[in-house]
């Protein structure tokens, strides 16, 4: 008895495309419809209603992996991906890793078990080679993550260059003692590594120090930012940095809030640089200088690329909107 895989092979199309045809999803060309119909007729294939219902759940489900959905950047990114996916007949399943490799593996196992038909990874915790091994079960696209020496399709912005420019901006404003906050662990190839490289390059080219007391790892939230501020304020005035570059608007706003709370001035006592340009940043007591990310474009292009792979088609990324921009306000 012929299977859906047999039909896909005979038609020269992907299983997901045949699945979408069987479930009457839009955006299937007449040429593909004809090829599927001809293959079904030649193979005498008749789908059962039960199998069709199962395929409707599996073949059109896209997985989205993020570190924390409460981070406004990721919530807007997921929204962009889902809107585009739904417009093309796909549904999404979102999972948070909380920076846990096991959670990442759990999502990859869902791809292996065909719970999802494709996966967009918006944060990476494990080794890229391990992730590549799962591609035999379905397409995987990296979004907002630039991993060197991988064959995985990637949709990213030049975060190293943007971080270098942002740090150089602080240096050109006269700041010589610059602290750094990252959501990663500072391991090579790890989360946020591109931003770290840009920050380090700017300091190195200006012969500025990178002191251990000014480096903060795995910080993500407003509360984390307040704790960073407390540690900075606990330093002697001579050892205290005069600027901080953070990889998160939330962390930056936490530092800002604590400094103002204890009567310090921003940017006079501490210049603060964020990252993402969340909507709230221009409404803070001291509007935040930050780096704007093209969230809509990242979501659109990564979902377009994944859906093309799922349907066995080629897709040329539109990189015209994948550009980071320094937004100068009053905090730095």
Secondary structure by P-SEA (a helix, b strand, c coil): cccaaaaaaaacccaaaaaaaaaccccccaaaaaaaaaaaaaacccccaaaaaaaaacccbbbbbbcccccaaaaaaaaaaaaaaaaabbbbbbbbccccaaaaaaaaaaaaaccccbbbbccccccaaaaaaacccbbbbbccccccccccbbbbcaaaaaaaaaaaaaaaacccbbbbbbcccccccccaaaaaaaaaaaaaaacccccccccccccccaaaaaaaaaaaaaccccccccbbbbccaaaaaaaaaaaaaacccccccbbbbbccccccccccccccbbbbcaaaaaaaaaaaaaaaaaacbbbbbcccccbbbbbbcccc
